[in-house]
């Protein structure tokens, strides 16, 4: 009886302890960068949003000084399963600037844009982790090592890799869509020089 209970405790606690140490290691070994500019996201139709670079579009400088400057694209924020949306840290827009940068890396890869051809799938996950850590370090988002780790692991998963490897997946909005007034309803606007710190 005692050995069965002890075994259950061990099988329950060991993964939790490993998870905590993995989360701490990932956080400590993830660089941080710098966000500048701003994010304008517009609602196009249910579950279809568009990032539109306005006069001062978002730019993310990675820890290795690589500048990622997303262009006009469709986005869903973070591709977080709906079941987790109510869990703190797992909203699809909780780390919107980092998610926009990550979505752009996928779009640039799918559309074979020359200036982003050298970014690998693994690097796209690392850049997202750096973006999230940057938001945490700057106190724009709450510091949570476990959330950073779990999102990083999710975007490195085989499912994410299969999305990265999809063929004929280029889906950038047509140029005509933004002539005149931007399309859709403004959903969110973030300016990094105006973000309140926690």
N, C-alpha and C positions, 0 to 999 in steps of 0.2 A: 504494500500500500504506500509506504513512504517513498520507495524508489520510483513508483509511477508518478506521484505528485512532484517529486524532485525533477524527474525527467521532463514533465510538463513545464515546470518553472524554467528549467534550462532552455528548452526549445522555444519558450516565449521570450525570455530575456536576452539570449544571445543575439538573435536578429536585431532586436532593438538597440543593443549596445553597439553592434557592428554598424548599424544605420547611423547612430549618433557620431561614431568616430569617423565614418565616411563623410558625413556632412561637414564635420569640423575640418577634416583634411581638405575637402573640395573647396570650402570657403577660404581657407588659409592659402591654398595654392592657385586660386583664381585671381588674376590681376584685375585692376579696375581702370577705367578710362575717364572720358569726359563727354557729356552731352552738351550740345549747343543748339541754338535755333528753337524750333517748335514743331508741334504735331497738330495737324488739322485732319480729323477723320470725319467722313460724311457717310450717313446712312443712305444706301442705294435702294435696298429692298431687304426683307427679312434675312438675317444672317449673311448679308452682303454689304460690306463697307469699303470705302475708298480712302486711301491716304493721298492727300493732295499737297505737294510741296508749295507753300505760299512764298511770300517775300523773303522769309528767313527760315528755310526748311531745316529739319532736324539733321544733325551730323553727329556721328559717334566716333570719337578717336579712341582706338583700342589701347591696351597697355603697351603694345609694340608700335604705337604711333601710326597705325593704319586708319585712314579716314573712310568711314562708311557713310554714304550720303544717299538715302533712299529716294527714289523717284516715284512718280505717280504709279499706284498699284492698288489692287484689291487686297484686303486683309480681313482676318477675323480676330485680330488681337492674338492672344495666346490660344492655341488649340487645346484648351483644357476641356476634358469631358464634362458635360453638363452636370453630372452627379456631384462634382467637386466644386462647383461655382460658389456655393455657400460657405466653403471652408476658407478661413482667413489665409490670404496669400495665393489662392488659386482662382481668382476671378480672371476671366479672359482679358480684362483691361487693367489688372492690378499693376502690371509692369509694362504698360503700353509702349513707352519709348523703346525698351529692349525688344519687345515683341515685334514692333514695326521694323526695326533693324534686321531681326532674324527673318521675318517674312520677306524683306527685300532681298536677302541673300538667297533665299529659295527662288524668288522670282527671277533674279539676275542669273542664277544657275540654269533655270528652266528655259530662259530666253537666250542663253549663251552670250551674255554681254561681256565684251572683251576685258573691261577693267576689273571684272570679278571672277574670271576664269580660274585664277590660281587659288581661290578659296575652296577648301575641301569640305566635305560633310562634317568631319570632326571639328574643323576650325569654325564652322557655322555654329556648332553647339557651344564651343568655347567663347565665341563672341557674344552669344546670348547670355551665358553665365557672367561674363565681364559686365555686360550691360545691366543685369540685375544687381550685381554686387555694387556697381557704380551708383545705382539708385539707393541702395542701402547705406553705403558709406557716406553719401551726400545727405543722408537723412531725409531723402524724398520719399522713401518707402521704409517700412520697419525692417530692422535687421533680423533675419531668420535663416540660420545656416541650413536647417533641414529643408526649407522650401527651396532655397537655391540648389541644393544637392538633388532633390527629387525632380525639379524641372530640368536641370542639366541632364540627369539620367534619362528622363523621358524623351528629350530631343536627340539623344544618342541611340535610342532604341531601334530595333530592326524595323518597327513600323515607320518611324521617322525616316530611316534610311530608304525604305521602299518608296516613300513620298519624294525624297530627294532624287531618286533614280528614275522617276516616271519619265517616259518619253512623250514628246508632243504636248507638254504641259505649260507652254508659254501662254500666259493669260493677262497681259497688261491692258489697261483700259485704252480704248482708241483715242487718238489725239482729239477728234471732234468732240469727245465727251466733255472737255473743259473749255471750249471756246465760249467766251462770254462769261456768264455767272457759273460758278462751280456747280456740278450736279448734286442732287440729294440734299438732305437736311443735315446741317452741322451737328455732329454728335459730340465731339470733344475738341477742345483746343487747349494745348499745353505750351507754355513758353518757359524755357529754362531759366530765364532771368527773373521770372515772376513766381516760381514755384516756392510755396511756403515750406520751411524746414520743420521737421517734427521736433 
